[in-house]
Structure formats: C-alpha cells, structure tokens
C-alpha cells in the first residue's frame, strides 16, 4: 500500500475518460470499460474553491480544496474523505505561455509528478484568442525526474472531455492525476 492511497477508491486502469456534464464544473471519470469510477464537482458559492469527489456508489472518497480565496494560481490540497489526512497538493504555476501543475507530497512538498500543457503557441492561443477556449487542452504527465508517465488530451466536443493515458505510473499516484484533470478544467474555466 502506497502512502498516496485513498481510502475507498483504487484506480488500477491505465486509461480513463473524464467528461464534464452539461452543468458547468461537474465531472465523471470512467475506466477503459466505460464504468464510472469517480465523480467530482465544484461547490459553488464558497469563499475557497472546493471539489468533493465520490465513488460510483456516491460515497465520499476525497476532497480538493483551494489553499486561498479565489486561487487561480496556487495550491489545492487533496484530502482523504474517510481519514481526513492530506494526501497530495496540486500546485498551479499559472503562466500565459504554459500551464503547469505539480503534484506534491502533502507532508514534505516534494514533487511527485508534473502536468504540463504541450506547446506555448497553443497555450497562448487558448488564453488570448476570442474563441481560444474551444482549442482542446493537451498535457504531458511526467514523474519527479521528468520522465514521461502519460498524457491528458482534450477532445473537441460540446462537453469538455479528456482522455487520460497513464503509461507508467509506478511512481505517480493515479487518483490525484485523474482528479487534477477535473480540477484543471474547472479552475481555468475551460
């Protein structure tokens, strides 16, 4: 058992699809067989952004909370809903040229993984063009050493849809990566 395991959920697949509902900032994650494994939504009208996540049966599994009020660039703490323990920190380093999220250990804040947008030109276009938000996101997931772990790729559709491919997650906890795909989409208002 890894210190990044979350009580009540175990993501063992290497491919997930995250789909946003027609209601903004509400998401579901499906495994490669199409089974819903996780649901998350942004709680509205909170001073600090908060995203509770539940399993397929509706049981609370973890929560992601902003470290500060209206935290466009900052820290989001992922806590185990059953134990209350902080598991990881999703650290957003916002830039017009590249979106970078670092998954950090909640205790010592060492980097476990990075989720970075691919291509400065695409990131700039998404941020400055009138309809730039229609350009799908593409992210590369790397481990603490910068080695490729997987990808998150947006699909062009009415609902934001992301394909998450994890090629080698031996050193990277999957739950925070799947949660990050939902949180990134909601935070950046995509």
C-alpha positions, 0 to 999 in steps of 0.5 A: 500500500502506497502512502498516496492511497485513498481510502475507498477508491483504487484506480488500477486502469491505465486509461480513463475518460473524464467528461464534464456534464452539461452543468458547468464544473461537474465531472465523471471519470470512467475506466477503459470499460466505460464504468464510472469510477469517480465523480467530482464537482465544484461547490459553488458559492464558497469563499475557497474553491472546493471539489468533493469527489465520490465513488460510483456508489456516491460515497465520499472518497476525497476532497480538493480544496483551494489553499486561498480565496479565489486561487487561480494560481496556487495550491489545492490540497487533496484530502482523504474523505474517510481519514481526513489526512492530506494526501497530495497538493496540486500546485498551479504555476499559472503562466500565459505561455504554459500551464503547469501543475505539480503534484506534491507530497502533502507532508514534505512538498516534494514533487511527485509528478508534473502536468504540463500543457504541450506547446506555448503557441497553443497555450497562448492561443487558448488564453488570448484568442476570442474563441481560444477556449474551444482549442482542446487542452493537451498535457504531458504527465511526467514523474519527479525526474521528468520522465514521461508517465502519460498524457491528458488530451482534450477532445473537441466536443460540446462537453469538455472531455479528456482522455487520460493515458497513464503509461507508467505510473509506478511512481505517480499516484493515479487518483490525484492525476485523474482528479487534477484533470477535473480540477484543471478544467474547472479552475481555468474555466475551460 
